[in-house]
Amino acid sequence: MIRKVALSLAMLMLFAPAASADRSTKALAIPTSDANIKWGNCPPFFPTGCQIGVLNGDPKQPNSDLFFKMPKGAVLPYHSHTSAERMVLVSGELKITYDGQDEVTLKPGMYAYGPPGLAHKGQCVDTGEPCILFIAFEGPVDATEKH
């Protein structure tokens, strides 16, 4: 069964204070440890402990930036997004496999691009630290579970 989970309205409301309109008109430099990042839960089919922190923009609208955090050892289920994703791994080590492509292992500082609609899965390798991925979404943020 395919289940589409657009980030819930409640979760988006949680992010609203972190994504104020005037923040996007200013230059930003935000470390993952910034106490002002409002971390919220991922869609329910994602692993326990997964969190999303909005850095800039409104996830319900095109062009938002966020940190995606998963605990070490967590498995990212098979899913897709309607938007393209532009990503840079900030910490941890993340194995990711896109449909029809070989598995790649992202290490801190590595860039990855995920085309819209291309299903993928992953795992945060247990290196002793969580995986934190910076993601810039071109369209509204969503995730569709695939089976």
Secondary structure, 3 states (H helix, E strand, C coil): CCEEEECCHHHHHHHHHHHCHHHHHCCCCCCCCCCCCCEEECCCCCCCCCEEEEEECCCCCCCEEEEEEECCCCEEEEEECCCCEEEEEEECCEEEEECCCCCEEECCCCEEEECCCCCEEEEECCCCCCEEEEEEECCCCEEEECC
